[in-house]
Structure formats: C-alpha cells, structure tokens
Amino acid sequence: MIHEELQRILGELSRAVGDAEKFDNKNNSSAGRRVRKASMQAIKDLKSLRYKVMKTIHEREDDKRRD
C-alpha cells in the first residue's frame, strides 16, 4: 500500500517535468502554474503518506509489546 502510494506520487511529479521544461525553456507561464499545482498536491500527498507510515510503525511497535 505504501509502495503503491509513493509510486503514484512519483508518477504525478514525473508528468510535471514536461511542464517544468516548458516553463524554463519557453517562458510558458501556464506550465509554471501546472508545476506549482502538481507540487502543492505532492506536498499534501506526501504528508498523508508520512502519516500512514508513522501510524503503521506505531501499530507494529504496539503489536510487538503485546506479544
């Protein structure tokens, strides 16, 4: 689950690379806005992923203590 979520986020960022190139090389402001939007979404998704990882770690530690 974590692996798939991270792969999805990386895929979305990889798709934004083309827009970043347009922004850098062709002065395309719309492409810059798309990069910014993709970046903000990645931040939100990564924070959520981080929460899920920490929750799983704590659950595993609690399970070890119970055993």
PDB file of N, CA, C and O in Angstrom, chain B, residues numbered from 101:
ATOM      1  N   MET B 101       0.813  -1.187   0.000  1.00  0.00           N
ATOM      2  CA  MET B 101       0.000   0.000   0.000  1.00  0.00           C
ATOM      3  C   MET B 101       0.867   1.265   0.000  1.00  0.00           C
ATOM      4  O   MET B 101       0.643   2.168  -0.806  1.00  0.00           O
ATOM      5  N   ILE B 102       1.836   1.330   0.885  1.00  0.00           N
ATOM      6  CA  ILE B 102       2.713   2.495   0.957  1.00  0.00           C
ATOM      7  C   ILE B 102       3.516   2.609  -0.340  1.00  0.00           C
ATOM      8  O   ILE B 102       3.668   3.696  -0.897  1.00  0.00           O
ATOM      9  N   HIS B 103       4.017   1.489  -0.800  1.00  0.00           N
ATOM     10  CA  HIS B 103       4.819   1.473  -2.024  1.00  0.00           C
ATOM     11  C   HIS B 103       4.012   2.014  -3.202  1.00  0.00           C
ATOM     12  O   HIS B 103       4.502   2.843  -3.970  1.00  0.00           O
ATOM     13  N   GLU B 104       2.785   1.545  -3.339  1.00  0.00           N
ATOM     14  CA  GLU B 104       1.944   1.970  -4.453  1.00  0.00           C
ATOM     15  C   GLU B 104       1.623   3.466  -4.368  1.00  0.00           C
ATOM     16  O   GLU B 104       1.605   4.164  -5.382  1.00  0.00           O
ATOM     17  N   GLU B 105       1.374   3.939  -3.165  1.00  0.00           N
ATOM     18  CA  GLU B 105       1.064   5.355  -2.965  1.00  0.00           C
ATOM     19  C   GLU B 105       2.264   6.232  -3.351  1.00  0.00           C
ATOM     20  O   GLU B 105       2.108   7.259  -4.011  1.00  0.00           O
ATOM     21  N   LEU B 106       3.440   5.815  -2.933  1.00  0.00           N
ATOM     22  CA  LEU B 106       4.644   6.573  -3.281  1.00  0.00           C
ATOM     23  C   LEU B 106       4.891   6.542  -4.787  1.00  0.00           C
ATOM     24  O   LEU B 106       5.282   7.554  -5.369  1.00  0.00           O
ATOM     25  N   GLN B 107       4.672   5.410  -5.411  1.00  0.00           N
ATOM     26  CA  GLN B 107       4.829   5.299  -6.862  1.00  0.00           C
ATOM     27  C   GLN B 107       3.871   6.235  -7.591  1.00  0.00           C
ATOM     28  O   GLN B 107       4.237   6.848  -8.593  1.00  0.00           O
ATOM     29  N   ARG B 108       2.649   6.344  -7.089  1.00  0.00           N
ATOM     30  CA  ARG B 108       1.660   7.231  -7.697  1.00  0.00           C
ATOM     31  C   ARG B 108       2.108   8.693  -7.604  1.00  0.00           C
ATOM     32  O   ARG B 108       2.006   9.447  -8.571  1.00  0.00           O
ATOM     33  N   ILE B 109       2.598   9.075  -6.440  1.00  0.00           N
ATOM     34  CA  ILE B 109       3.068  10.455  -6.248  1.00  0.00           C
ATOM     35  C   ILE B 109       4.241  10.745  -7.176  1.00  0.00           C
ATOM     36  O   ILE B 109       4.291  11.796  -7.816  1.00  0.00           O
ATOM     37  N   LEU B 110       5.175   9.816  -7.245  1.00  0.00           N
ATOM     38  CA  LEU B 110       6.336   9.999  -8.127  1.00  0.00           C
ATOM     39  C   LEU B 110       5.914  10.086  -9.586  1.00  0.00           C
ATOM     40  O   LEU B 110       6.486  10.861 -10.353  1.00  0.00           O
ATOM     41  N   GLY B 111       4.924   9.303  -9.971  1.00  0.00           N
ATOM     42  CA  GLY B 111       4.420   9.352 -11.341  1.00  0.00           C
ATOM     43  C   GLY B 111       3.823  10.711 -11.676  1.00  0.00           C
ATOM     44  O   GLY B 111       4.043  11.250 -12.760  1.00  0.00           O
ATOM     45  N   GLU B 112       3.070  11.251 -10.736  1.00  0.00           N
ATOM     46  CA  GLU B 112       2.483  12.575 -10.957  1.00  0.00           C
ATOM     47  C   GLU B 112       3.563  13.646 -11.078  1.00  0.00           C
ATOM     48  O   GLU B 112       3.464  14.541 -11.919  1.00  0.00           O
ATOM     49  N   LEU B 113       4.582  13.557 -10.249  1.00  0.00           N
ATOM     50  CA  LEU B 113       5.683  14.520 -10.338  1.00  0.00           C
ATOM     51  C   LEU B 113       6.464  14.342 -11.636  1.00  0.00           C
ATOM     52  O   LEU B 113       6.918  15.319 -12.232  1.00  0.00           O
ATOM     53  N   SER B 114       6.617  13.110 -12.067  1.00  0.00           N
ATOM     54  CA  SER B 114       7.326  12.857 -13.328  1.00  0.00           C
ATOM     55  C   SER B 114       6.582  13.469 -14.504  1.00  0.00           C
ATOM     56  O   SER B 114       7.200  13.983 -15.436  1.00  0.00           O
ATOM     57  N   ARG B 115       5.267  13.415 -14.461  1.00  0.00           N
ATOM     58  CA  ARG B 115       4.477  14.021 -15.527  1.00  0.00           C
ATOM     59  C   ARG B 115       4.608  15.546 -15.529  1.00  0.00           C
ATOM     60  O   ARG B 115       4.433  16.181 -16.569  1.00  0.00           O
ATOM     61  N   ALA B 116       4.908  16.122 -14.393  1.00  0.00           N
ATOM     62  CA  ALA B 116       5.060  17.577 -14.297  1.00  0.00           C
ATOM     63  C   ALA B 116       6.403  18.063 -14.854  1.00  0.00           C
ATOM     64  O   ALA B 116       6.588  19.261 -15.064  1.00  0.00           O
ATOM     65  N   VAL B 117       7.328  17.150 -15.091  1.00  0.00           N
ATOM     66  CA  VAL B 117       8.639  17.531 -15.615  1.00  0.00           C
ATOM     67  C   VAL B 117       8.506  18.208 -16.981  1.00  0.00           C
ATOM     68  O   VAL B 117       9.207  19.180 -17.263  1.00  0.00           O
ATOM     69  N   GLY B 118       7.630  17.709 -17.805  1.00  0.00           N
ATOM     70  CA  GLY B 118       7.412  18.317 -19.121  1.00  0.00           C
ATOM     71  C   GLY B 118       6.954  19.764 -19.002  1.00  0.00           C
ATOM     72  O   GLY B 118       7.403  20.628 -19.757  1.00  0.00           O
ATOM     73  N   ASP B 119       6.074  20.022 -18.068  1.00  0.00           N
ATOM     74  CA  ASP B 119       5.628  21.397 -17.844  1.00  0.00           C
ATOM     75  C   ASP B 119       6.759  22.258 -17.298  1.00  0.00           C
ATOM     76  O   ASP B 119       6.864  23.436 -17.639  1.00  0.00           O
ATOM     77  N   ALA B 120       7.599  21.679 -16.458  1.00  0.00           N
ATOM     78  CA  ALA B 120       8.741  22.437 -15.918  1.00  0.00           C
ATOM     79  C   ALA B 120       9.692  22.838 -17.045  1.00  0.00           C
ATOM     80  O   ALA B 120      10.227  23.947 -17.052  1.00  0.00           O
ATOM     81  N   GLU B 121       9.895  21.930 -17.992  1.00  0.00           N
ATOM     82  CA  GLU B 121      10.749  22.257 -19.135  1.00  0.00           C
ATOM     83  C   GLU B 121      10.137  23.370 -19.976  1.00  0.00           C
ATOM     84  O   GLU B 121      10.845  24.266 -20.436  1.00  0.00           O
ATOM     85  N   LYS B 122       8.820  23.315 -20.177  1.00  0.00           N
ATOM     86  CA  LYS B 122       8.140  24.382 -20.929  1.00  0.00           C
ATOM     87  C   LYS B 122       8.270  25.716 -20.198  1.00  0.00           C
ATOM     88  O   LYS B 122       8.472  26.759 -20.819  1.00  0.00           O
ATOM     89  N   PHE B 123       8.154  25.669 -18.893  1.00  0.00           N
ATOM     90  CA  PHE B 123       8.262  26.890 -18.098  1.00  0.00           C
ATOM     91  C   PHE B 123       9.673  27.478 -18.204  1.00  0.00           C
ATOM     92  O   PHE B 123       9.841  28.683 -18.389  1.00  0.00           O
ATOM     93  N   ASP B 124      10.683  26.611 -18.084  1.00  0.00           N
ATOM     94  CA  ASP B 124      12.077  27.072 -18.136  1.00  0.00           C
ATOM     95  C   ASP B 124      12.498  27.527 -19.524  1.00  0.00           C
ATOM     96  O   ASP B 124      13.095  28.592 -19.679  1.00  0.00           O
ATOM     97  N   ASN B 125      12.190  26.726 -20.524  1.00  0.00           N
ATOM     98  CA  ASN B 125      12.744  26.951 -21.859  1.00  0.00           C
ATOM     99  C   ASN B 125      11.878  27.808 -22.778  1.00  0.00           C
ATOM    100  O   ASN B 125      12.386  28.465 -23.687  1.00  0.00           O
ATOM    101  N   LYS B 126      10.590  27.797 -22.539  1.00  0.00           N
ATOM    102  CA  LYS B 126       9.690  28.506 -23.457  1.00  0.00           C
ATOM    103  C   LYS B 126       8.945  29.655 -22.784  1.00  0.00           C
ATOM    104  O   LYS B 126       8.055  30.264 -23.379  1.00  0.00           O
ATOM    105  N   ASN B 127       9.319  29.945 -21.530  1.00  0.00           N
ATOM    106  CA  ASN B 127       8.675  31.025 -20.774  1.00  0.00           C
ATOM    107  C   ASN B 127       7.153  30.881 -20.752  1.00  0.00           C
ATOM    108  O   ASN B 127       6.425  31.868 -20.860  1.00  0.00           O
ATOM    109  N   ASN B 128       6.689  29.658 -20.613  1.00  0.00           N
ATOM    110  CA  ASN B 128       5.260  29.361 -20.601  1.00  0.00           C
ATOM    111  C   ASN B 128       4.734  29.459 -19.165  1.00  0.00           C
ATOM    112  O   ASN B 128       4.948  28.558 -18.354  1.00  0.00           O
ATOM    113  N   SER B 129       4.048  30.556 -18.864  1.00  0.00           N
ATOM    114  CA  SER B 129       3.551  30.785 -17.506  1.00  0.00           C
ATOM    115  C   SER B 129       2.486  29.772 -17.095  1.00  0.00           C
ATOM    116  O   SER B 129       2.419  29.383 -15.929  1.00  0.00           O
ATOM    117  N   SER B 130       1.668  29.350 -18.027  1.00  0.00           N
ATOM    118  CA  SER B 130       0.641  28.353 -17.712  1.00  0.00           C
ATOM    119  C   SER B 130       1.277  27.042 -17.258  1.00  0.00           C
ATOM    120  O   SER B 130       0.777  26.385 -16.345  1.00  0.00           O
ATOM    121  N   ALA B 131       2.360  26.675 -17.889  1.00  0.00           N
ATOM    122  CA  ALA B 131       3.075  25.459 -17.496  1.00  0.00           C
ATOM    123  C   ALA B 131       3.622  25.616 -16.079  1.00  0.00           C
ATOM    124  O   ALA B 131       3.624  24.662 -15.300  1.00  0.00           O
ATOM    125  N   GLY B 132       4.080  26.812 -15.752  1.00  0.00           N
ATOM    126  CA  GLY B 132       4.568  27.071 -14.396  1.00  0.00           C
ATOM    127  C   GLY B 132       3.471  26.900 -13.366  1.00  0.00           C
ATOM    128  O   GLY B 132       3.707  26.368 -12.281  1.00  0.00           O
ATOM    129  N   ARG B 133       2.283  27.343 -13.698  1.00  0.00           N
ATOM    130  CA  ARG B 133       1.143  27.177 -12.784  1.00  0.00           C
ATOM    131  C   ARG B 133       0.819  25.696 -12.579  1.00  0.00           C
ATOM    132  O   ARG B 133       0.490  25.271 -11.472  1.00  0.00           O
ATOM    133  N   ARG B 134       0.915  24.918 -13.660  1.00  0.00           N
ATOM    134  CA  ARG B 134       0.658  23.476 -13.543  1.00  0.00           C
ATOM    135  C   ARG B 134       1.717  22.798 -12.676  1.00  0.00           C
ATOM    136  O   ARG B 134       1.407  21.892 -11.903  1.00  0.00           O
ATOM    137  N   VAL B 135       2.960  23.238 -12.808  1.00  0.00           N
ATOM    138  CA  VAL B 135       4.043  22.691 -11.972  1.00  0.00           C
ATOM    139  C   VAL B 135       3.778  23.031 -10.506  1.00  0.00           C
ATOM    140  O   VAL B 135       3.933  22.191  -9.619  1.00  0.00           O
ATOM    141  N   ARG B 136       3.381  24.263 -10.275  1.00  0.00           N
ATOM    142  CA  ARG B 136       3.088  24.700  -8.903  1.00  0.00           C
ATOM    143  C   ARG B 136       1.940  23.880  -8.320  1.00  0.00           C
ATOM    144  O   ARG B 136       1.997  23.455  -7.166  1.00  0.00           O
ATOM    145  N   LYS B 137       0.908  23.660  -9.117  1.00  0.00           N
ATOM    146  CA  LYS B 137      -0.240  22.870  -8.663  1.00  0.00           C
ATOM    147  C   LYS B 137       0.183  21.429  -8.353  1.00  0.00           C
ATOM    148  O   LYS B 137      -0.206  20.870  -7.327  1.00  0.00           O
ATOM    149  N   ALA B 138       0.976  20.837  -9.240  1.00  0.00           N
ATOM    150  CA  ALA B 138       1.448  19.465  -9.025  1.00  0.00           C
ATOM    151  C   ALA B 138       2.323  19.389  -7.779  1.00  0.00           C
ATOM    152  O   ALA B 138       2.267  18.411  -7.033  1.00  0.00           O
ATOM    153  N   SER B 139       3.130  20.422  -7.557  1.00  0.00           N
ATOM    154  CA  SER B 139       4.000  20.454  -6.379  1.00  0.00           C
ATOM    155  C   SER B 139       3.182  20.526  -5.093  1.00  0.00           C
ATOM    156  O   SER B 139       3.469  19.820  -4.126  1.00  0.00           O
ATOM    157  N   MET B 140       2.174  21.374  -5.088  1.00  0.00           N
ATOM    158  CA  MET B 140       1.331  21.502  -3.890  1.00  0.00           C
ATOM    159  C   MET B 140       0.581  20.201  -3.609  1.00  0.00           C
ATOM    160  O   MET B 140       0.442  19.797  -2.454  1.00  0.00           O
ATOM    161  N   GLN B 141       0.104  19.555  -4.656  1.00  0.00           N
ATOM    162  CA  GLN B 141      -0.586  18.281  -4.465  1.00  0.00           C
ATOM    163  C   GLN B 141       0.375  17.231  -3.931  1.00  0.00           C
ATOM    164  O   GLN B 141       0.009  16.432  -3.069  1.00  0.00           O
ATOM    165  N   ALA B 142       1.603  17.228  -4.439  1.00  0.00           N
ATOM    166  CA  ALA B 142       2.602  16.267  -3.969  1.00  0.00           C
ATOM    167  C   ALA B 142       2.897  16.495  -2.484  1.00  0.00           C
ATOM    168  O   ALA B 142       3.042  15.538  -1.724  1.00  0.00           O
ATOM    169  N   ILE B 143       2.983  17.758  -2.076  1.00  0.00           N
ATOM    170  CA  ILE B 143       3.218  18.063  -0.664  1.00  0.00           C
ATOM    171  C   ILE B 143       2.102  17.473   0.197  1.00  0.00           C
ATOM    172  O   ILE B 143       2.367  16.830   1.213  1.00  0.00           O
ATOM    173  N   LYS B 144       0.863  17.693  -0.212  1.00  0.00           N
ATOM    174  CA  LYS B 144      -0.278  17.168   0.549  1.00  0.00           C
ATOM    175  C   LYS B 144      -0.247  15.642   0.591  1.00  0.00           C
ATOM    176  O   LYS B 144      -0.451  15.032   1.640  1.00  0.00           O
ATOM    177  N   ASP B 145       0.012  15.038  -0.567  1.00  0.00           N
ATOM    178  CA  ASP B 145       0.029  13.580  -0.646  1.00  0.00           C
ATOM    179  C   ASP B 145       1.171  12.991   0.174  1.00  0.00           C
ATOM    180  O   ASP B 145       0.997  11.962   0.826  1.00  0.00           O
ATOM    181  N   LEU B 146       2.339  13.635   0.147  1.00  0.00           N
ATOM    182  CA  LEU B 146       3.479  13.143   0.913  1.00  0.00           C
ATOM    183  C   LEU B 146       3.252  13.275   2.414  1.00  0.00           C
ATOM    184  O   LEU B 146       3.674  12.411   3.183  1.00  0.00           O
ATOM    185  N   LYS B 147       2.596  14.338   2.831  1.00  0.00           N
ATOM    186  CA  LYS B 147       2.257  14.468   4.254  1.00  0.00           C
ATOM    187  C   LYS B 147       1.315  13.357   4.688  1.00  0.00           C
ATOM    188  O   LYS B 147       1.467  12.785   5.768  1.00  0.00           O
ATOM    189  N   SER B 148       0.346  13.059   3.842  1.00  0.00           N
ATOM    190  CA  SER B 148      -0.584  11.976   4.141  1.00  0.00           C
ATOM    191  C   SER B 148       0.144  10.633   4.181  1.00  0.00           C
ATOM    192  O   SER B 148      -0.120   9.805   5.053  1.00  0.00           O
ATOM    193  N   LEU B 149       1.044  10.424   3.251  1.00  0.00           N
ATOM    194  CA  LEU B 149       1.829   9.188   3.213  1.00  0.00           C
ATOM    195  C   LEU B 149       2.689   9.071   4.463  1.00  0.00           C
ATOM    196  O   LEU B 149       2.790   7.995   5.053  1.00  0.00           O
ATOM    197  N   ARG B 150       3.302  10.161   4.862  1.00  0.00           N
ATOM    198  CA  ARG B 150       4.136  10.165   6.067  1.00  0.00           C
ATOM    199  C   ARG B 150       3.303   9.774   7.287  1.00  0.00           C
ATOM    200  O   ARG B 150       3.753   8.993   8.126  1.00  0.00           O
ATOM    201  N   TYR B 151       2.094  10.315   7.384  1.00  0.00           N
ATOM    202  CA  TYR B 151       1.203   9.971   8.485  1.00  0.00           C
ATOM    203  C   TYR B 151       0.900   8.470   8.482  1.00  0.00           C
ATOM    204  O   TYR B 151       0.930   7.827   9.532  1.00  0.00           O
ATOM    205  N   LYS B 152       0.610   7.917   7.312  1.00  0.00           N
ATOM    206  CA  LYS B 152       0.293   6.495   7.212  1.00  0.00           C
ATOM    207  C   LYS B 152       1.480   5.638   7.631  1.00  0.00           C
ATOM    208  O   LYS B 152       1.306   4.625   8.308  1.00  0.00           O
ATOM    209  N   VAL B 153       2.686   6.037   7.232  1.00  0.00           N
ATOM    210  CA  VAL B 153       3.888   5.282   7.594  1.00  0.00           C
ATOM    211  C   VAL B 153       4.088   5.315   9.110  1.00  0.00           C
ATOM    212  O   VAL B 153       4.336   4.281   9.730  1.00  0.00           O
ATOM    213  N   MET B 154       3.981   6.499   9.698  1.00  0.00           N
ATOM    214  CA  MET B 154       4.173   6.618  11.141  1.00  0.00           C
ATOM    215  C   MET B 154       3.115   5.822  11.905  1.00  0.00           C
ATOM    216  O   MET B 154       3.423   5.185  12.912  1.00  0.00           O
ATOM    217  N   LYS B 155       1.891   5.856  11.433  1.00  0.00           N
ATOM    218  CA  LYS B 155       0.817   5.104  12.072  1.00  0.00           C
ATOM    219  C   LYS B 155       1.110   3.610  12.021  1.00  0.00           C
ATOM    220  O   LYS B 155       0.925   2.902  13.011  1.00  0.00           O
ATOM    221  N   THR B 156       1.563   3.138  10.878  1.00  0.00           N
ATOM    222  CA  THR B 156       1.888   1.715  10.727  1.00  0.00           C
ATOM    223  C   THR B 156       3.042   1.323  11.639  1.00  0.00           C
ATOM    224  O   THR B 156       3.011   0.261  12.261  1.00  0.00           O
ATOM    225  N   ILE B 157       4.065   2.180  11.720  1.00  0.00           N
ATOM    226  CA  ILE B 157       5.211   1.893  12.596  1.00  0.00           C
ATOM    227  C   ILE B 157       4.738   1.773  14.046  1.00  0.00           C
ATOM    228  O   ILE B 157       5.123   0.840  14.750  1.00  0.00           O
ATOM    229  N   HIS B 158       3.915   2.704  14.484  1.00  0.00           N
ATOM    230  CA  HIS B 158       3.431   2.670  15.867  1.00  0.00           C
ATOM    231  C   HIS B 158       2.558   1.439  16.124  1.00  0.00           C
ATOM    232  O   HIS B 158       2.637   0.834  17.193  1.00  0.00           O
ATOM    233  N   GLU B 159       1.740   1.075  15.161  1.00  0.00           N
ATOM    234  CA  GLU B 159       0.915  -0.116  15.321  1.00  0.00           C
ATOM    235  C   GLU B 159       1.777  -1.363  15.440  1.00  0.00           C
ATOM    236  O   GLU B 159       1.491  -2.242  16.253  1.00  0.00           O
ATOM    237  N   ARG B 160       2.815  -1.445  14.646  1.00  0.00           N
ATOM    238  CA  ARG B 160       3.712  -2.613  14.709  1.00  0.00           C
ATOM    239  C   ARG B 160       4.444  -2.664  16.043  1.00  0.00           C
ATOM    240  O   ARG B 160       4.629  -3.739  16.613  1.00  0.00           O
ATOM    241  N   GLU B 161       4.860  -1.503  16.541  1.00  0.00           N
ATOM    242  CA  GLU B 161       5.539  -1.472  17.837  1.00  0.00           C
ATOM    243  C   GLU B 161       4.591  -1.898  18.949  1.00  0.00           C
ATOM    244  O   GLU B 161       4.992  -2.611  19.869  1.00  0.00           O
ATOM    245  N   ASP B 162       3.337  -1.465  18.872  1.00  0.00           N
ATOM    246  CA  ASP B 162       2.346  -1.867  19.872  1.00  0.00           C
ATOM    247  C   ASP B 162       2.098  -3.367  19.812  1.00  0.00           C
ATOM    248  O   ASP B 162       1.958  -4.015  20.849  1.00  0.00           O
ATOM    249  N   ASP B 163       2.043  -3.921  18.611  1.00  0.00           N
ATOM    250  CA  ASP B 163       1.846  -5.369  18.469  1.00  0.00           C
ATOM    251  C   ASP B 163       3.005  -6.137  19.068  1.00  0.00           C
ATOM    252  O   ASP B 163       2.790  -7.182  19.684  1.00  0.00           O
ATOM    253  N   LYS B 164       4.230  -5.654  18.908  1.00  0.00           N
ATOM    254  CA  LYS B 164       5.403  -6.320  19.483  1.00  0.00           C
ATOM    255  C   LYS B 164       5.330  -6.314  21.001  1.00  0.00           C
ATOM    256  O   LYS B 164       5.679  -7.303  21.645  1.00  0.00           O
ATOM    257  N   ARG B 165       4.887  -5.223  21.568  1.00  0.00           N
ATOM    258  CA  ARG B 165       4.806  -5.120  23.027  1.00  0.00           C
ATOM    259  C   ARG B 165       3.772  -6.083  23.599  1.00  0.00           C
ATOM    260  O   ARG B 165       3.928  -6.596  24.707  1.00  0.00           O
ATOM    261  N   ARG B 166       2.727  -6.317  22.835  1.00  0.00           N
ATOM    262  CA  ARG B 166       1.662  -7.209  23.308  1.00  0.00           C
ATOM    263  C   ARG B 166       2.087  -8.673  23.266  1.00  0.00           C
ATOM    264  O   ARG B 166       1.575  -9.493  24.027  1.00  0.00           O
ATOM    265  N   ASP B 167       3.019  -8.999  22.382  1.00  0.00           N
ATOM    266  CA  ASP B 167       3.445 -10.398  22.221  1.00  0.00           C
ATOM    267  C   ASP B 167       4.386 -10.833  23.280  1.00  0.00           C
ATOM    268  O   ASP B 167       4.830 -11.981  23.278  1.00  0.00           O
TER     269      ASP B 167
END
